[in-house]
Amino acid sequence: MFTTVLMIEQPLVPADVELVTTLHGDEPVSFVVLMQPRGDQDRLLRSIDDVALGELDKAVHEHDRPEGEDALLPAERALNHSLKALRDHGSEAVGEVVESHPIELLKSVVEQTHADEVIVLTAPHLVEEFFHRDWTSRARHKVGVPVLKLFAHNAED
């Protein structure tokens, strides 16, 4: 069984599930999903990314989305939805909501589960990626297994 730690920030849509469950052909995959809720410290960066990607409406409404403590319940729902989608596709899946220090938790989970790889499945984060402060760049220096960056599909895609 191939073990993948999957870091996400939004619920998986069918295209995401198809992508991550077929990366290794017919080999069975077990997922440990880490769901990162939205943080208010990231609002400015998210707005800049929205503008850079031409999604001005999203940038204008960043302040309307739950953050911090208010984002925990939506994150839990997104995690449960994603776990069910992976299981329905025939994979084993467990997970948790990240409450603090996502990279440290990632490192710990990789060590505890003897994971074979990490997949970071997020929307583009242009500013963080440019300065190598995104999850993928930071994880590559910490976890000791291959780290793959994939872009998540939007629910509208």
Helices and strands as residue ranges (DSSP letters): E 2-8, H 14-22, E 29-35, G 40-42, H 43-52, H 56-60, G 62-64, G 68-71, H 72-88, E 92-97, H 102-113, E 117-122, H 126-130, H 135-140, E 147-151
